[in-house]
Structures are given as C-alpha cells and as structure tokens.
C-alpha cells in the first residue's frame, strides 16, 4: 500500500510539472503577457494536455522503472513516451 501511495505521488508530481510547463510555454509564447482570450484557451486546454501526457507516460511504462537501475533501453522508452505526447 505504501508503494501505491508513492506511485500516486509521482503521478501527481508529473501532472503538476506538465501543467506548469504548459503554462510557462504560454508565458514565453506571449512575452509574459497572456491576453484574456488566450488565457481562456490555456485553461480549457490544460486538463487535456495533462491527461494526454500522463497517460502516454503510463502507457510507455515510465512509472514501472526502478530509477536506481535505469539503462539505455529505459531512456529510449521514456523518449518515445515524451515524443508521443
């Protein structure tokens, strides 16, 4: 049960980081001044972007990796997950 809580925490952290990255991408795109119509677009798209990214990471088994023993094949799998999302 303790391990499940850890996996959920990692999943939540990934979701938070994906959302933050998406928000920062909008800030950079609009020179740190997001117009109101694009702010609405950002808020509408954010849940879908986070859901798609976390789902692709889960699908490509990124959460089953033991980070102490990560190898090249694991890095390739993570790269495929990032490219697919």
C-alpha positions in Angstrom: 0.0 0.0 0.0 2.9 2.3 0.8 4.2 1.7 -2.7 0.9 2.7 -4.3 0.9 6.0 -2.4 4.4 6.7 -3.7 3.3 6.0 -7.3 0.3 8.3 -6.9 2.5 11.0 -5.5 4.9 10.6 -8.6 1.9 10.7 -10.9 0.6 13.9 -9.2 4.0 15.5 -9.4 4.3 14.7 -13.1 0.8 16.2 -13.7 1.8 19.3 -11.8 5.0 19.7 -13.7 3.3 19.1 -17.1 0.7 21.8 -16.2 3.5 24.2 -15.1 5.5 23.6 -18.3 2.4 24.2 -20.4 1.7 27.4 -18.6 5.3 28.6 -18.9 5.2 27.8 -22.6 2.2 30.1 -23.0 4.1 32.8 -21.0 7.1 32.6 -23.2 5.0 32.5 -26.4 3.1 35.7 -25.5 6.1 37.5 -24.0 4.8 37.1 -20.4 1.6 38.9 -21.2 -1.2 36.4 -22.0 -4.2 38.1 -23.5 -7.6 37.2 -22.0 -8.8 35.1 -24.9 -5.6 33.0 -24.8 -5.9 32.7 -21.1 -9.3 31.1 -21.6 -7.8 28.8 -24.2 -5.0 27.9 -21.8 -7.4 27.0 -19.1 -9.6 24.9 -21.4 -6.6 23.0 -22.9 -4.7 22.4 -19.7 -6.7 19.4 -18.4 -6.4 17.7 -21.8 -2.7 18.3 -22.2 -2.0 17.0 -18.7 -4.2 13.9 -19.2 -2.7 13.1 -22.5 0.9 13.5 -21.3 0.4 11.5 -18.1 -1.5 8.8 -20.0 1.3 8.4 -22.5 3.9 8.2 -19.8 1.8 5.5 -18.1 1.3 3.6 -21.4 5.0 3.5 -22.1 5.6 2.1 -18.6 7.6 5.2 -17.4 6.2 4.6 -13.9 7.4 1.0 -13.7 11.1 1.9 -13.9 13.3 1.4 -10.9 15.3 4.6 -11.2 18.3 3.2 -9.4 18.8 0.7 -12.3 17.9 2.8 -15.3 19.5 1.8 -18.6 19.7 2.9 -22.2 16.6 0.9 -23.1 14.6 2.7 -20.3 15.8 6.1 -21.6 14.7 5.2 -25.1 11.2 4.2 -23.7 10.9 7.5 -21.9 12.0 9.3 -25.0 9.3 7.6 -27.0 6.7 8.5 -24.4 7.7 12.1 -24.5 7.7 12.2 -28.3 4.3 10.6 -28.5 2.7 13.0 -26.0 
